[in-house]
């Protein structure tokens, strides 16, 4: 189940790549990979820490306007990329917490 959650985050991140600042996309990709590798090593606390850093990076991107972060804004044709990434990462971290 958690493997599919990491896949969902990666799929969403990849699908929204064109809407994310390139340097931020790279940072998020590295953090997601680190979290996934920690999970595969059964380092659940490390995976959660990496996902928390992923969320922190998304929140920094919101502040710097590096990705769409609005919901139901008729003037914004893009999805709430930041919200989607945060939701996916936090539900994955929650699931990992159940394994600790």
N, C-alpha and C positions, 0 to 999 in steps of 0.2 A: 504494500500500500504506500509506504513512504517513497519507494523508488518512483512510483507514478507521480507523487507530489513534486519531487524534484524535476521530473520530466515536464510537468505542467508549468512550473516556473520557467524552466529553460525554453519551452515552446512559446510562452507568452512574451518573454524577454526578446527572443529572436524575431517573433512576429512584429513586435513594436520597435525594432531596432532603428528604423528610419525616423522615429519620433523622439529619439533619445540622443543627447549630445554624445559624440563619439568617445570622448574620454570617460564619460560617465558610464556608457555602455560597457566599455572595457573593464572598468572598475567593478561593475556589477557582475560581469561574467566571471571575473577572477574570484570574487567573494562567493558566488554560487558554486563554482567548482570546488573551492576550499571546503564549503559546507558539505557538499556531496561526498568528497573524499573522506572527510572526518566521519560521516555517517557510515561509509563503507568499511572504515576501520573500527566501527562500533564505538567511536568516541562521540557519544550523543551530546555530551555537554559542549564539546568543541564545535559540533555541527550547529547547535543552538546559538553559540556565541557568534559564529560566522554568519548565521542568518540574521542575528540582531545587527551586526555591522552592515549587512546588505540593506536592511530596513533603514538604518541610519544614513546610508549613502543615498537611498531613494529620497529620504526627507531633505537631505542637503540639496538634491537635484530640484526639489520643489522650490526651495528658497532661491536657488539660482536660475530658475525658469529653464531647466535643462530637459524637461519632459512635460507633457500635458498632465495636469493635476486638477482638472475641474470636472464637475458632474452636473449633467443637465443644463449646461450653458449653451443656449441656442446660437451664440456667436462662435462657439468652438466646435469645429467639425470632427475633432479627434476624441478618442476614448480617454477615460481617466486612467492613463497608463500607470501613474504613480500609485493610485488607489488599488489597482489590480495587482501590482507587484507586492505591495505591502500586505494585502489580504492573503495572497498565495504564500508568501514567506512566513507570515505569522501563524497560519493554520498548519504549515509544515513544522514550525518550531513547537507548536502545541503538541502535535502528534509525537515528535521526538521526545518531548518531556514525559510522555507516558511510558517511554522505554527506559528511562533512567532508574 
